[in-house]
Amino acid sequence: LRLGVLDTMEITKWQPPLLCEVVHIGAVIRGSGRFELKKTRGGTIFYWHEEIIAPAFVLLLVKPALLIGVWLSLRRFARQISA
């Protein structure tokens, strides 16, 4: 069983491979996001910032699923970059 909310984004700033800024333009989720990589002595730090605008009842209903979904997505992402 797969559940989800379509999160349509438009890239507003693109500086590969270090920076991507987006605007969420979906019917339910709106806001902005920033994904940035910074080199360190021991590797790379991944910064992720989101500002989400959605109706309060939607956020209350989807927050637990959203947190779990983000956690799962980050675990998958970590496995991919570790391989």
N, C-alpha and C positions, 0 to 999 in steps of 0.2 A: 504494500500500500504506500503510495507516494502522495503526500499533501504539500501544498505550497501556495505562495502568493507570487504572482508575476511581478517582478521588480524591474520595470523598464527604466533604463538610464541613457542619458546623452553625455558623451565625453565633452567636457568644456576646456580641459587643459591636458595636454599629453606631452610628456617629456621622457620618452623611453631612455633607459630602463628604470628611471628613478621616481617618476611622479605621474599620477593620473587623478584628475579631479572630475567629478560627475555631478549631474543633476538628475534626481529621480523624477521621472515624468509620467509615472503610471497613474491609473485611475484611482488606486487606493493609497499607494505610498508615494509621497512627495518629499522633497528635501534635497540635501546635498551630501556628497561624500568626498573623501580625500584618501588616497592610498599612496604611501611614500616609502621608499627604501633608502636607508642611510647606512653607508659602510662603516664598520667598526674594525678595530684591530682583530677581533676574534671572528668576524663574519659580517652579518647584516642584520639590522633591526628593521622590522616591518611595522610602520605606523598606519593605523586605520581609524579614521574619524568619520562619524555619520551624524547628520542632523535629520531626523525623520519627522515629517508632518503627516499626521493621519487623524481621523476622528477618534476621540477618547475611547469610545466603546470598542473600536477596532483594535486599538493598542492594548486594551485590557484583555480582549479575547485572544489575541495572537501573541502577546508578550511571552508566555511560557514556551510556546512552540517556536517562536522566533529565537529565543535564547538557546534552546536545544539545537535548532537548525544551524545557528551561527557556530556553536560549539562543535557540532559534527563537521561542518564545512571547514573549520580551521584545523581539525584533526586530519581530515583528508588532505588538505593543502600541505600540512606539515609532513605527512607521509610521502607525498609526491616530491617535495623539495629535498627530503632526506635521502631518497633513493638514488 
